[in-house]
Amino acid sequence: MPTSDPSPRATHEFSTAGVGPWVGEWPVDERYDPELLQGGDTRNVIDRYRYWRMEAIIADLDERRHPFHVAIENWQHDLNIGSIVRTANAFAADTVHIIGRRRWNKRGAMVTDRYQHVMHHPDLAAFGQWARTAGIPIVAIDNVPGSVPIETYRIPERCVLLFGQEGPGLSAEALKVAHVTLEITQFGSTRSINASAAAAIAMHSWVMQHVPFG
């Protein structure tokens, strides 16, 4: 007979490679997916969500998402967008906003976009209008003249972090709609770092400022 124990940790080995079929009595919990319990779960999810239905994972994430958003200009074919979406999921961002072209390369997202809210804006004007209506300040991330070091700036708890494309960075129009532009301080010879790496640093900077530890 099924069991009501919500945690499979006692009888299963967990790894990034996934887990096989459930061993023993099945749990009595609507969050679990019978097909995954029977066939195994090879998805890239944390142990807490092993064997859960996708809808149950999204619902659980919705109760713990952070109040910061992530926005990305999408004017050219940039493989970094998928990686940024994956990082946004890892840091439990509220929503990812794609500005410009609706289509983007999802390969780097590693299917995390299934669990992450993604919103499309046809252009920067529409995105800016959304931010104003929502009362959310836009924090641009780019190393341009006049940028403020992110290490010295108190990022608003409720905000949207805006990132540009690999190479050209943020457009002039994007910098105009932003409330402030922050840069990640660098100490080497390269002029810039990878766009997805910069996004990860910026999101983690928000986490370090607003998530209590211990």
Sequence and secondary structure as in RCSB ss.txt:
>XXXX:A:sequence
MPTSDPSPRATHEFSTAGVGPWVGEWPVDERYDPELLQGGDTRNVIDRYRYWRMEAIIADLDERRHPFHVAIENW
QHDLNIGSIVRTANAFAADTVHIIGRRRWNKRGAMVTDRYQHVMHHPDLAAFGQWARTAGIPIVAIDNVPGSVPI
ETYRIPERCVLLFGQEGPGLSAEALKVAHVTLEITQFGSTRSINASAAAAIAMHSWVMQHVPFG
>XXXX:A:secstr
  B     GGG    TT B S  SS B  TTB HHHHHH B SS  GGGTTB HHHHHHHHHTT  SEEEEEEES
S  THHHHHHHHHHHTT S EEEEE S    GGGTTGGGTS EEEESSHHHHHHHHHHHT  EEEE   TT EEG
GG    SSEEEEE BTTTBS HHHHHH SEEEE    SS S   HHHHHHHHHHHHHHHHS   
